Amino acid sequence: MEKISVAVRFRPPNPAAAAAADPSPAVAGDREWRIDDTRVTLLHRSAGPVPGASFAFDHVFDRAATNERVYGTVVRDLIGAVVDGFNATAFAYGQTSSGKTFTMNGSDADPGIIPRAVRDVFDAVGQTDDREFLVRVSYMEIYNEDINDLLTIEDQKLQIKESLERGVYVAGLREEIVNNSEQVFELLQLGEANRHFGETNMNARSSRSHTIFRMVIESSAKNQIDNGDPIRVSVLNLVDLAGSERNHKTGTEGVRLNEAGHINKSLLMLGNVINKLSENGKQRGHIPYRDSKLTRILQPALGGNAKTSIICTAAPEEMHIEETRGTLKFASRAKCVSNCAQVNEILTDAALLKRQKREIEELRKKLQGSHSEGLEQVVLKLRNDMHKSELERDRLAMELEEERKLRMSLEHHLIEQQKKLDGLDNTGMSGDQFTDSTQLDSLKTPDSKYIPDGFVARRSRYSNDVEFSPIPENLGTTADEDLWTRLNKGCVTDLDMLEMTPGLKREASLLEDATSGAPLEEPTDARCQRLEKECNSDRQQLEESNMRCAALEKERDLLRDENKSLQQELSDSKREANRLVAEKQELAGQLDTERQKMEELKQDIQVVTQAFLQREGHLTSLYAKSKAIMENCKPSQFATQP
Ligand SMILES: Nc1ncnc2c1ncn2[C@@H]1O[C@H](COP(=O)(O)OP(=O)(O)OP(=O)(O)O)[C@@H](O)[C@H]1O
């Protein structure tokens, strides 16, 4: 979507016309238009800007602007687009005598938009080496709601028609093929002579009709018409509208009054279309293009498939302030209208057939292409990778489990060793020696009660062994609270639990001779050292096992991530494979349709060939008959001669 480009152009003041139209000094006021870069503001000379009378546009030109500048700013880009295949329209809108015809046609010294556009079209055509062009022109006017061909005096009151291929067109309008700008200027001159002008109070040569000068530009790639390249057909409309007018100012009556009625009515319709188009989508509703011939012909330029520029011309005199304000309001609304221009391409039958063949070939290639097979291989490879990674993951999980078991048994063993050590320590220690809080913590029983400033002793597993038990031999498996407190110097424990703690037998390996079965007396220090050594080696093993475990866990996490990404890749590939299958099916469908079309075309060709042969047979027999008659005639002629 592209907004219509809107420019406003103020002509130089025309004192003579102003005086003629309204000489009364009472009307003279102190208002004037201030023109900035892109803004027009109505000012009270004494009181500053008039509220609600400031308008912004794409371009604003003051009296000093030449046609060359206006064309260069507003229209030149359209010409390039038209030669490239886009439709384009430029039109001048404004009150009577504001400078529309001057802007479109210009003068000898400063040619207007039409002659400049014509020259630029041919320049652009000449510079486009890779395409061949065919340029046609037509020139029409809408006078009193009748469409007249300005290039001929015969064909008048033409009808607007609409077809799928051509869209809206004027039936019977003469289109001249032209090769250079000079030919166009000659045709324009002819058209100007046929155009309706008339004298009014405001303009000695006032346009009494809307004129539409049209260039149709057709192009195709050089030497490639039959190779399936489309033909581009674009239309350039250059429109000079008749000016809106107030009858009391123009002094119209009779024919002029009738003309003015039609002019004002069709401009009103144009305003309605612009108003509707400027509303936002939901409120817009029906666009009344059919209400006038002007809007019907300009339909593509108004919200349709064309690039459009509007030049609104305005008179600077204070007496025209209300008309100028109306023009500026129209221009503001036109600024909100968007068009949607596209390159216009059409295909000849031969080009269509070639293009279809090419498409079939491409489809076939696509079908045979290795793309989908390659993808299937990728999917297979991914599946294999995933399977491998799953096996690896299971193997690691098993290793991890074994390692965990080993660690647990080591821990267990370590605890056992620690317990043995504790037992040994307890035998050589008095209650006074329990000073380290960590030692105390390790000796807590599950049922111990905490006493501040005291500690809870755990009954040694060797409590039944005379040498190692902290409790005197005669105490047996029961203890009385006082004695326990005394023995432990303030350490209190649950005596019920103590009673229930099973006494452990001494370990045979440690305390008995393997051969005799008699208990051995291993020195305490040596035993202690041996156990500590064992303990240290267990600890080391445990640390190593922990490290292995951590490494395995890390590896497992990595594998899990890899597995996840492989699964993701697999599902992506599956999706892609499904898409390709669908595409393949669709292509196969298209191929079938194209084959069917080819069959139909072949049948058509057969029918035409048969008809041709039949006709040829007729012609041959006709020729033979005529020849025979001729030959029969000759002798009889000779026979009648004396
Ligand atoms: N920018 C300009 N510079 C110089 N002269 C101008 C300019 N614009 C208009 N004029 C002059 O003003 C007069 C009226 O201009 P023109 O005929 O172009 O008006 P118009 O809008 O086409 O009027 P109408 O709607 O009645 O046909 C002409 O004499 C024209 O030469």
The ligand as an SDF file (V2000), in Angstrom:
LIG
                    3D

 31 33  0  0  0  0  0  0  0  0999 V2000
    2.0750   29.2550  -11.9430 N   0  0  0  0  0  0  0  0  0  0  0  0
    1.6970   30.1640  -12.8300 C   0  0  0  0  0  0  0  0  0  0  0  0
    2.5860   31.0310  -13.2760 N   0  0  0  0  0  0  0  0  0  0  0  0
    2.2240   31.9320  -14.1880 C   0  0  0  0  0  0  0  0  0  0  0  0
    0.9790   32.0670  -14.6780 N   0  0  0  0  0  0  0  0  0  0  0  0
    0.0450   31.2140  -14.2520 C   0  0  0  0  0  0  0  0  0  0  0  0
    0.3610   30.2190  -13.3230 C   0  0  0  0  0  0  0  0  0  0  0  0
   -0.7510   29.5000  -13.0710 N   0  0  0  0  0  0  0  0  0  0  0  0
   -1.7180   30.0290  -13.8290 C   0  0  0  0  0  0  0  0  0  0  0  0
   -1.2490   31.0640  -14.5360 N   0  0  0  0  0  0  0  0  0  0  0  0
   -2.0280   31.8710  -15.4510 C   0  0  0  0  0  0  0  0  0  0  0  0
   -3.3180   32.0280  -14.8800 O   0  0  0  0  0  0  0  0  0  0  0  0
   -4.3170   31.9360  -15.8430 C   0  0  0  0  0  0  0  0  0  0  0  0
   -5.3190   30.8350  -15.4970 C   0  0  0  0  0  0  0  0  0  0  0  0
   -4.6320   29.6530  -15.5250 O   0  0  0  0  0  0  0  0  0  0  0  0
   -5.2250   28.2790  -16.0850 P   0  0  0  0  0  0  0  0  0  0  0  0
   -5.9910   28.5090  -17.3250 O   0  0  0  0  0  0  0  0  0  0  0  0
   -4.1450   27.3320  -16.1080 O   0  0  0  0  0  0  0  0  0  0  0  0
   -6.2640   27.9800  -14.9380 O   0  0  0  0  0  0  0  0  0  0  0  0
   -7.1990   26.7210  -14.8150 P   0  0  0  0  0  0  0  0  0  0  0  0
   -7.1280   26.3250  -13.4190 O   0  0  0  0  0  0  0  0  0  0  0  0
   -6.8490   25.7230  -15.8170 O   0  0  0  0  0  0  0  0  0  0  0  0
   -8.6060   27.3570  -15.0970 O   0  0  0  0  0  0  0  0  0  0  0  0
   -9.9540   26.6310  -15.6470 P   0  0  0  0  0  0  0  0  0  0  0  0
  -10.3700   25.6860  -14.6280 O   0  0  0  0  0  0  0  0  0  0  0  0
  -10.9060   27.7630  -15.8040 O   0  0  0  0  0  0  0  0  0  0  0  0
   -9.5940   26.0090  -16.9310 O   0  0  0  0  0  0  0  0  0  0  0  0
   -3.6210   31.6710  -17.1720 C   0  0  0  0  0  0  0  0  0  0  0  0
   -3.4650   32.8900  -17.8460 O   0  0  0  0  0  0  0  0  0  0  0  0
   -2.2810   31.1510  -16.7570 C   0  0  0  0  0  0  0  0  0  0  0  0
   -1.2800   31.4780  -17.7050 O   0  0  0  0  0  0  0  0  0  0  0  0
  1  2  1  0
  2  3  1  0
  2  7  2  0
  3  4  2  0
  4  5  1  0
  5  6  2  0
  6  7  1  0
  6 10  1  0
  7  8  1  0
  8  9  2  0
  9 10  1  0
 10 11  1  0
 11 12  1  0
 11 30  1  0
 12 13  1  0
 13 14  1  0
 13 28  1  0
 14 15  1  0
 15 16  1  0
 16 17  2  0
 16 18  1  0
 16 19  1  0
 19 20  1  0
 20 21  2  0
 20 22  1  0
 20 23  1  0
 23 24  1  0
 24 25  2  0
 24 26  1  0
 24 27  1  0
 28 29  1  0
 28 30  1  0
 30 31  1  0
M  END
$$$$
